[in-house]
Each structure stands twice: as C-alpha cells, then as structure tokens.
Amino acid sequence: MANITINGKMYNVADNITVLEACRKLGIDIPTLCYDHRLEPHAACRLCLVELKGKGKLETSCSLKVRDGMVIETHSEKVIRARREILDLLFSNHPNDCLTCSKSGSCKLQDYCFEYGVEMGSYKGEKKNYPIDDSNPFYTYDPNKCILCGKCVRVCSELQCTNAIGLENRGFNTKVVTPFDLGLATSNCVSCGNCVAACPVGALMPKRKEKFRLWEVKKVKTTCSYCGVGCQMELLVKGGRVVGVEPVKGKANNGLLCVKGRFGYSFINHPDRLKKPLIKKNGKFEEASWDEAYKLIVNKIKEIKEKNGPEAFAGLTSARCTNEENYLFQKMFRAVIGTNNVDHCARL
C-alpha cells in the first residue's frame, strides 16, 4: 500500500496501480479519451493530466504509477488550463456538426468541451478533408472526426487480434487506415464492431436503418443467443422496436461482441417473425394457443409411435437454446419417446 495525497486529502491505496485507477476507485473524476482498462496505457490524448506537487510538472495519470508520498492535484488551475488547451486543439480540427451527428449525446469530446467551456476551436489552420469510408456493410468510418486516440487500433490488435487497421504517417497527417489505405472492404476486418464500440467520438458509427438519439432509446440488458458463450449486451429499444445493440463489459465477453451479436438483430423486428404457434387447418396455417399446440404435439407423438415405433422420430435442437433446455430436449426423446435420434446444430 502507498500513502498519497490527492487534492489536499490523504489516502491509502494499492501501490501497484496507476494514479488514474486510484482516483477512479476513490470517486475522483479524471477525463480520458484514449484510456480503456482492458488495454495497456497509451497516454495518447493527454487529457488525463494531473499535477505533481514539488515537481512542478504535469503527467498523464493513466500511465503514472502510484508511489508512496505522492502529492497530486487533479483539478488545479494549471491542469484545467492544459486540458482546455488540448480540447481546443482537438475541436479546432473537428467537424462542428454536433446538431446532426448521430453520436450527439454520447460523444466524450462533446461532453468534455461542455465541461471545460470550449465552445469554438480557436485555431484556424488547415483542416482534415478525407473521404468517408462507407465500404463496410455494417459501419462507416469518417477520418475527419477521428481524434487519433488509437483505441480502435488497439482494440482490434490487442483484444480482437485481427489487426485490420493501423496508424499511418506522423503529425497532422496521421490517419487510421487499413493496409495500403484501400478501405475496410478490402481488409481482413471481420465486422465485429468492437472498434465502433470503443470510439469515443463519431468517427466510427454503425449503419442504422432507423435514426435515433441516445436519449430516445431505452437500454435493455440481455444475453446474446447466437451461441453458448453468454456475451452480455444491451438492446437499444425505441417505440417497442430494437434499433441497435451495444456490448456490455460482462464476465463472458468483457465488452466485446462478434458480428452476429453486434449487428444481427434485424430479425427481431421482421414482419414474418413467428410470435405464436401455427397449426395447419384446411391447408392453411392459423395462429393457435400454446395449450392447443402442445395438445396436438402430444397426440401426434402418441399416434406415430404406436403406428411406426420410436425410431420413426428424430430431434434437432439448437445452440441458441440454453444448456438446460437442450438437456430437457434430449431427455424427452430418450426417456419419453424412446429413441437416441437426437442431434444438435451449433453451426449458426
């Protein structure tokens, strides 16, 4: 443990963590754009600067380890001025389209500019003017909105391990690109959307059929049903319809999803989706109650088993069911019907 002083108060904290982690555990808010607890500290955005008393200098709290006897100021005049300058530089080279940007309301740059009083960028030099990459079927990349925090690159390489994107050039001309800058469609991107989820601004955005703002949707936490991993996610619901999906940092997936879990939700709203049992009557399917459907199934099983024996049956179940449901399914076929003709399809 280490004894440190933060904003005039003494604390006893673990000595193997960073100043940023210590502050977050103590409920002291420090702004960050490039930080992600799942990634190695990168100190790219410089927004998490804190002042070390006695040394008269600013250091990035995300990469600075706690040491015994430290005296730290997280919101001194010097720190506030430095953060405001950083935000001013970022916003000066950023499209000022917050009123129409789909990220509005969930954009960290927007939130911090409001918090630190940055209304307009004061630097009037050259601005980025890159073409938007719309080649991926699930999301778009607008390099003009990119703040070069590097989170998308590091998530892709360190967590997803796909290495589909990287940083090119230096200084003002630095840009997130695919190999040879040929576009996302030509890269080895698997369209997982984890870079989209990590982006703190509107540079990477999912393609949505239905437009909405953050405050218009209700988030419903659930478990992805595409496979047995148990990834946690939130369904974005507007007007009784699922309009998007966001990953949750659960134990199974730690904030990651695959392309199915992230973008394969449109079937939920499909008009042909079955919501009630159907029974064929006079050559046409008609909606029925569950009791009526179960009764018909039981009668048909008895009839076929009596006439053709248990080997006339075969059962196919799915990975989208729970383990308990699959167990009951095979038990019904083996113990009730009397056949081992049971298979399981995990190839979804």
C-alpha positions in Angstrom: 0.0 0.0 0.0 1.0 3.6 -0.5 0.1 6.8 1.3 -0.7 9.6 -1.2 -2.3 13.0 -1.1 -4.9 13.9 -3.7 -6.4 17.4 -3.8 -5.4 18.0 -0.2 -6.7 14.7 1.3 -4.6 11.7 2.3 -5.5 8.2 1.1 -4.0 4.8 1.5 -4.1 2.9 -1.9 -2.5 -0.1 -3.5 1.0 0.7 -4.8 0.7 -1.4 -8.0 -2.0 0.7 -9.7 -1.9 3.9 -11.7 -2.9 7.4 -10.4 -6.0 7.2 -12.7 -7.1 3.9 -11.3 -6.6 5.1 -7.8 -8.7 8.3 -8.5 -11.5 6.3 -10.0 -11.6 3.9 -7.0 -11.8 7.0 -4.8 -14.6 8.5 -6.9 -12.4 11.4 -8.3 -13.3 12.0 -11.9 -10.4 12.5 -14.4 -11.3 12.9 -18.1 -10.0 10.4 -20.6 -10.4 9.8 -24.3 -7.8 7.1 -25.1 -8.0 5.1 -21.8 -9.6 1.7 -21.7 -9.0 -0.6 -18.7 -8.7 -3.6 -21.0 -5.8 -2.1 -22.9 -2.2 -1.2 -22.0 -2.0 2.6 -21.1 -1.2 4.6 -24.2 -1.2 8.2 -23.0 -2.2 9.5 -26.5 -4.9 12.0 -25.7 -3.1 13.7 -22.8 -6.4 14.7 -21.3 -5.9 12.8 -18.0 -3.0 15.1 -17.0 -2.5 15.7 -13.3 -0.1 18.0 -11.4 2.6 16.5 -9.2 3.3 18.9 -6.4 7.0 19.5 -5.7 8.0 18.7 -9.2 6.0 21.5 -10.9 5.1 19.3 -14.0 2.1 17.6 -15.5 2.0 13.9 -16.1 -0.6 11.5 -17.6 -2.4 9.8 -14.8 -3.2 6.7 -17.0 0.5 5.7 -17.2 1.8 7.1 -13.9 2.2 4.5 -11.2 1.3 5.4 -7.6 4.3 6.0 -5.3 4.4 6.5 -1.6 4.3 10.1 -0.6 2.9 11.5 -3.8 1.1 14.8 -3.7 -1.3 15.1 -6.6 -3.7 17.8 -7.8 -6.3 16.6 -10.3 -8.1 19.9 -11.0 -5.5 22.7 -10.3 -5.5 25.8 -12.4 -2.5 24.5 -14.3 -4.3 21.2 -15.0 -7.6 22.8 -16.1 -5.7 25.2 -18.4 -3.8 22.3 -20.1 -6.9 20.2 -20.5 -8.8 23.1 -22.0 -5.9 23.7 -24.5 -6.0 20.0 -25.5 -9.7 20.1 -26.1 -9.4 23.4 -28.0 -6.8 21.8 -30.3 -9.0 18.7 -30.9 -12.2 20.7 -31.5 -10.4 23.2 -33.9 -9.8 20.3 -36.3 -13.2 18.6 -35.8 -16.4 19.0 -37.8 -18.7 21.2 -35.8 -21.8 19.2 -36.7 -23.0 18.2 -33.2 -26.6 19.1 -34.0 -26.8 16.5 -36.8 -24.1 14.0 -35.6 -25.6 10.6 -34.6 -23.1 10.4 -31.7 -24.5 13.6 -30.1 -25.4 12.8 -26.5 -22.9 10.0 -26.2 -19.8 11.8 -27.6 -17.0 12.2 -25.0 -15.4 15.1 -26.9 -18.7 16.9 -26.8 -19.2 16.2 -23.1 -15.7 17.4 -22.2 -15.9 20.5 -24.3 -19.1 21.4 -22.5 -17.5 20.7 -19.1 -14.3 22.7 -19.8 -16.1 25.6 -21.6 -14.7 25.0 -25.1 -17.4 26.4 -27.4 -15.4 27.0 -30.6 -12.0 26.0 -31.7 -9.6 29.0 -31.7 -7.0 27.5 -34.0 -7.8 28.4 -37.7 -5.2 26.4 -39.6 -5.6 23.6 -42.0 -8.4 21.1 -41.5 -8.6 17.4 -42.4 -10.6 16.7 -45.6 -10.6 12.9 -46.1 -13.2 10.9 -48.0 -15.6 8.8 -45.8 -15.0 5.1 -45.9 -18.5 3.6 -46.4 -17.4 0.2 -47.8 -18.1 -1.9 -44.8 -21.7 -3.2 -44.8 -22.2 -2.6 -41.1 -20.5 0.7 -40.1 -18.9 3.8 -41.6 -15.5 5.5 -40.9 -15.2 9.2 -41.1 -11.5 10.1 -40.6 -12.3 13.8 -40.4 -14.0 13.2 -37.0 -11.1 10.9 -35.7 -9.2 12.4 -32.8 -6.4 9.8 -33.1 -6.9 8.4 -29.6 -5.9 5.0 -31.1 -8.5 3.0 -29.2 -9.9 1.4 -32.3 -6.5 0.2 -33.5 -5.5 -1.2 -30.1 -8.9 -2.9 -29.5 -8.6 -4.5 -33.0 -5.0 -5.7 -32.3 -4.9 -6.4 -28.6 -8.4 -7.7 -27.9 -9.9 -8.8 -31.2 -6.5 -9.9 -32.6 -7.5 -9.1 -36.2 -5.0 -6.3 -36.9 -7.2 -4.9 -39.6 -6.3 -1.3 -39.1 -3.3 0.8 -38.0 -1.9 4.3 -37.8 -0.2 5.8 -40.9 2.1 8.9 -41.2 3.0 11.3 -38.5 1.9 14.6 -37.0 -1.0 16.4 -38.7 -1.2 13.8 -41.4 -1.6 10.8 -39.1 -4.6 8.7 -40.0 -6.2 5.4 -39.1 -6.1 3.2 -42.2 -6.3 -0.3 -43.5 -3.3 -1.9 -45.2 -2.3 0.3 -48.2 -5.3 2.6 -47.3 -7.5 0.5 -49.7 -10.7 0.7 -47.5 -12.3 -1.5 -44.9 -14.0 -3.8 -47.5 -10.6 -4.9 -48.8 -9.0 -5.5 -45.3 -9.3 -8.6 -43.1 -11.9 -6.8 -40.9 -14.4 -9.4 -39.5 -17.0 -6.6 -38.9 -17.2 -7.4 -35.2 -17.8 -3.7 -34.5 -15.6 -3.6 -31.4 -13.7 -0.7 -32.8 -17.1 1.1 -33.2 -18.0 0.4 -29.6 -14.6 1.8 -28.4 -14.6 5.0 -30.5 -15.3 8.0 -28.1 -16.5 10.2 -30.9 -18.5 9.9 -34.2 -15.6 8.7 -36.4 -16.8 5.1 -36.3 -20.6 4.7 -36.4 -22.9 1.7 -37.1 -25.2 1.9 -40.2 -28.7 2.1 -38.9 -32.0 1.8 -40.7 -33.8 3.8 -38.0 -32.3 7.1 -36.9 -32.4 7.9 -33.2 -30.6 9.9 -30.4 -29.3 8.4 -27.2 -32.0 9.9 -25.1 -34.7 8.5 -27.3 -33.9 4.8 -26.6 -34.3 2.5 -23.6 -31.4 0.1 -22.9 -32.4 -3.5 -22.0 -29.6 -5.7 -20.8 -29.7 -9.2 -22.1 -27.6 -12.2 -23.1 -26.8 -12.9 -26.8 -28.5 -16.0 -28.0 -26.4 -16.8 -31.1 -24.0 -19.2 -29.3 -23.2 -20.6 -25.9 -20.6 -18.1 -24.8 -23.1 -15.9 -23.0 -22.0 -12.5 -24.2 -23.7 -9.6 -22.4 -25.2 -6.8 -24.4 -27.8 -4.0 -24.3 -30.7 -3.8 -26.8 -31.5 -0.2 -27.8 -35.2 0.0 -27.9 -37.3 2.8 -29.4 -41.0 2.6 -29.8 -41.1 -1.1 -29.0 -38.6 -1.9 -31.7 -34.9 -2.9 -31.3 -32.9 -0.3 -33.2 -29.4 -1.2 -32.1 -27.1 -3.2 -29.9 -24.2 -2.2 -27.6 -21.8 -4.6 -25.9 -21.7 -4.8 -22.1 -18.5 -5.5 -20.1 -19.7 -8.8 -18.7 -17.5 -11.6 -17.4 -18.1 -13.7 -20.6 -17.2 -11.0 -23.2 -15.6 -8.1 -21.4 -17.3 -5.6 -23.7 -16.6 -7.5 -27.0 -19.1 -8.9 -29.4 -19.0 -10.8 -32.8 -20.6 -9.5 -36.0 -23.8 -11.6 -35.2 -24.3 -10.3 -31.7 -23.5 -6.7 -32.7 -25.3 -6.3 -36.0 -27.6 -9.4 -36.4 -30.7 -8.1 -34.7 -33.0 -7.1 -37.6 -34.8 -10.4 -37.4 -36.4 -9.3 -34.1 -38.4 -6.7 -35.9 -39.1 -8.7 -39.1 -42.8 -8.8 -40.0 -42.6 -12.6 -40.8 -41.2 -13.5 -37.4 -43.3 -16.1 -35.7 -44.7 -15.0 -32.3 -47.4 -17.6 -31.8 -47.8 -21.3 -32.6 -49.3 -22.1 -36.0 -51.5 -25.1 -36.7 -52.5 -26.1 -40.3 -56.2 -26.2 -40.7 -57.8 -26.9 -44.1 -54.5 -26.5 -45.8 -53.7 -23.1 -44.2 -51.6 -22.2 -41.1 -53.6 -20.5 -38.4 -52.5 -19.0 -35.1 -53.2 -21.1 -32.0 -52.7 -21.0 -28.2 -49.7 -22.8 -26.6 -52.1 -25.3 -24.9 -53.7 -26.2 -28.2 -50.3 -26.6 -29.8 -48.9 -28.8 -27.0 -52.0 -31.0 -27.1 -51.6 -31.5 -30.9 -47.9 -32.4 -30.5 -48.6 -35.0 -27.7 -51.4 -36.6 -29.8 -49.3 -36.8 -32.9 -46.3 -38.3 -31.0 -48.6 -41.0 -29.5 -50.2 -41.7 -32.9 -46.9 -42.0 -34.8 -45.1 -44.0 -32.0 -48.0 -46.5 -31.9 -48.0 -46.9 -35.6 -44.3 -46.8 -36.6 -42.3 -47.1 -33.3 -39.9 -44.7 -31.6 -37.3 -45.0 -34.3 -39.6 -43.0 -36.6 -38.7 -39.9 -34.6 -35.6 -37.7 -34.9 -34.9 -34.5 -32.9 -32.7 -31.5 -33.9 -32.0 -28.8 -31.3 -30.1 -25.6 -31.4 -27.2 -23.8 -29.8 -29.5 -20.8 -29.3 -31.3 -22.7 -26.6 -29.9 -22.8 -23.0 -28.0 -25.9 -21.8 -31.0 -26.7 -19.6 -33.4 -26.6 -22.5 -31.1 -28.8 -24.6 -30.8 -31.3 -21.7 -34.6 -31.5 -21.4 -35.0 -31.9 -25.1 -32.7 -34.9 -25.4 -34.2 -36.4 -22.2 -37.7 -36.1 -23.8 -36.5 -38.0 -26.9 -34.6 -40.7 -25.0 -36.8 -41.2 -21.9 -40.3 -40.3 -23.2 -40.2 -41.2 -26.9 -37.5 -43.9 -26.6 -35.1 -43.0 -29.4 -31.4 -41.8 -29.5 -32.0 -40.0 -32.8 -31.0 -36.6 -31.4 -28.6 -34.1 -33.0 -27.5 -30.6 -32.1 -26.8 -27.8 -34.6 -24.2 -25.3 -33.4 -23.4 -24.1 -36.9 -25.4 -20.9 -36.9 
